[in-house]
Amino acid sequence: MRINPALCIRCRGEYNLCGLSYCPVLAELRAKYTLKNVVNRERVDGSSPPSIFVGRIGYPKVNVYPAIPPIHGDTSNLENPKTWLNMKLEDFISSRLSLIRGSIKVRVGDARNPPRALHDVQVMALSSGPVDSELVLERPVGVRYVFDEHSPPFGPSSPLRELKVDSLPPPPRIVDKVYSDTDLNATEAIWSLYSHGIDVHHISRLLSVGALGVGKRRRLVPTRWSITAVDKHVSDKLLSEVRDYPLISEYRVYVRSIRDNTFIGILAPHTWLYEWAEAWWPGSTWNVWGGDVVLELDYEGYWGRDDYPSIGGCYYAARIAVLEALRSMRRQAAVILWREIYPGFNLPIGVWWVRENIRAMFNGPYERFYDLRDALNYVAGFLRLPISTWVSRSYVIKVLTKQSSLVNWLGGR
């Protein structure tokens, strides 16, 4: 069957919009990596970074997967998105697929009074460093890998017979404090951890295993949901601060090109507005079978938004990164974030890719302009889609200028 590529870009393996009971894009990827990464073992002994994945199938009864690579030592880079940007994509994927998982079937409410295996998983998640541990599995691991739009890849899994934990580095003091405070709600716990320097990747793991929130309400949260929840909660809090800052005084343009991706950031002298847009070329991850470039965009006004963006978790991953940048400048701006994805980038590796690239982009150099037309003229030199296509779809540009002259000027570009 021929699948409309626009459906793939909206769905990204999550909603079965094509009508199939499985995602054909992910099925092709799993078949490809099955040939290269078949693992046959019933025991896995190593140092977990720590790494845990919580599934969503069957909710409110879900599978929890502690994950261990078959190596001992400092494996913390396997769970550190800041280091992943500097790795070759093939090396990153290979290292992540080495994380072999043992599955435990539990109810989400078991986080409040966990059975022994789940308690050990929670304690692992709190740890400040790699945890020497062993998985004893019911049978040799299969060949099903996790490729997901939200979370980074994970290796194969098998039902867990026993989890053995040999050593546990103590958690950071603030993590232990928040975990022990059963009167602190989850939103406040997330912000407290972030304010004390705990990265959102670590916070989402804690939320996922049910280690945060009011004691009687704690529950497991599927990993893909916890990642977006943390990005949203933290960026909402950052936005409440940024809206009180003075406006930026000029247009700033940031550009980052990396691994068949181009990221564009434009900060405009205006109160908070925000848009995130992605243009997927034929042959890229979510436009495998298409013949044309598909552009998807979502946005918000000054007060943010209450509904979930159709473009998915990348919206909030990019949002937190730009709000971190504005907070460090102590300035407010209207924000345009555009991304072009070209053939060759054909693996879903998680929203960390967007978050860390936007962070890196705003930590880099920028060009200053005092006219929107000049800023867009500069941006046009880095994009493959005509700038007129981007402008015609842009919410923020429509708000910034209601004059037709800008669109007319761009019409032939």
Buried (B, 14 or more C-beta within 10 A) or exposed (E): EEBEBBBBBBBBBBEEBBEEEEBBBBEEBBEBBBEEBEBEBEBBBBBBBBBBBBBBEEBEEBBBBBBBBBEEEEBBBBBBBEEBBEEEBEEBBBBBBBBBBBBBEBBBBBBBEBEEBBBBBBBBBBBBBBBBBBBBBEEEBEBEBBBBBBBBBBBBBBEBBBBEBEEBEEBBEBBEBBBEBEEBEBBBBBBBBBEEEBBBBBBBBBBBBBBBBBEEBBBBBBBBBBBBBBBBBBBBBBBEEBBEBEBBEBBBBBBBEEEBBBBBBBBBBBBBBBBBBBBBBBBBBBBBBBEEBBBBBBBBBBEBEEEEBEBBBBBBBBBBBBBBBBBEBEBBBBBBBBBBBBEEBBBBBBBBBBBBBBBBBBEEEBBEBEEBBBBBBBBBEBBEBBBBBBBBBBBBBBBBBEEEEBBEBBEEE
